Amino acid sequence: MADFDQELDASGLNCPLPILRAKKSLAGLSVGQVLHIIATDPGSVKDFEAFAKQTGNELMESKEEGGKFHFLIKKA
């Protein structure tokens, strides 16, 4: 997994909480910094794809590992 500047563990949270927390975390980052999000909600895969498109932030990585979903979002 690539380097990241901040990690957000949204395990156990259901939609829309992982997105809302990610939005808040990204607000505190500088342009070009990367947020690593860990989620357990399978719906978060589509949610984060849509979130990246809507906000213009880059979804650099999206993968599932051991029942957890990992996302890397670069702030635009």
C-alpha positions as MATLAB code, in Angstrom:
seq = 'MADFDQELDASGLNCPLPILRAKKSLAGLSVGQVLHIIATDPGSVKDFEAFAKQTGNELMESKEEGGKFHFLIKKA';
ca = [
       0.000    0.000    0.000;
       1.207    3.474   -0.874;
       2.245    6.055    1.695;
      -0.452    8.114    3.360;
      -0.563   11.153    5.630;
      -3.512   10.292    7.841;
      -5.532    7.201    8.692;
      -9.248    7.010    9.390;
     -10.627    3.802   10.885;
     -14.334    3.687   10.055;
     -14.709   -0.015   10.909;
     -18.145   -0.940   12.194;
     -19.723    2.222   10.794;
     -22.435    2.050    8.160;
     -23.221    4.418    5.313;
     -23.118    7.401    5.346;
     -20.807    7.661    8.385;
     -17.551    6.514    6.701;
     -18.065    9.153    3.976;
     -18.926   11.898    6.462;
     -15.865   11.117    8.586;
     -13.661   10.986    5.478;
     -15.012   14.361    4.367;
     -14.142   15.839    7.775;
     -10.650   14.287    7.764;
      -9.933   15.486    4.214;
     -10.935   19.015    5.204;
      -7.990   19.044    7.602;
      -5.473   17.858    5.008;
      -3.492   19.917    2.519;
      -3.848   19.500   -1.244;
      -1.888   16.437   -2.383;
      -2.009   14.703    1.009;
      -3.427   11.195    1.194;
      -6.080    9.801    3.539;
      -6.184    6.038    4.212;
      -9.673    4.878    5.162;
     -10.496    1.475    6.642;
     -14.161    0.453    6.476;
     -16.175   -2.725    7.018;
     -19.366   -1.679    5.179;
     -19.398   -3.388    1.729;
     -21.449   -0.438    0.433;
     -18.493    1.840    1.074;
     -16.787    0.630   -2.131;
     -19.398    2.302   -4.351;
     -19.792    5.165   -1.872;
     -16.135    6.158   -2.047;
     -16.069    5.885   -5.845;
     -19.020    8.274   -6.025;
     -17.553   10.510   -3.309;
     -14.283   10.887   -5.232;
     -16.132   11.774   -8.455;
     -18.394   14.298   -6.708;
     -15.616   16.021   -4.753;
     -12.853   15.862   -7.369;
     -10.528   14.069   -4.951;
      -8.561   11.138   -6.388;
      -9.401    7.593   -5.304;
      -5.899    6.144   -5.647;
      -6.621    2.689   -4.291;
      -9.616    0.599   -3.307;
      -9.144   -2.948   -2.077;
     -10.641   -5.560    0.186;
      -8.454   -7.476    2.604;
      -9.645   -9.847    5.314;
     -13.182   -8.469    5.353;
     -12.005   -4.875    5.580;
     -12.058   -2.330    2.801;
      -9.093    0.000    2.318;
      -9.240    3.259    0.390;
      -6.573    5.816   -0.408;
      -7.921    9.231   -1.329;
      -5.660   12.079   -2.427;
      -6.974   15.543   -1.668;
      -7.406   17.643   -4.787;
];
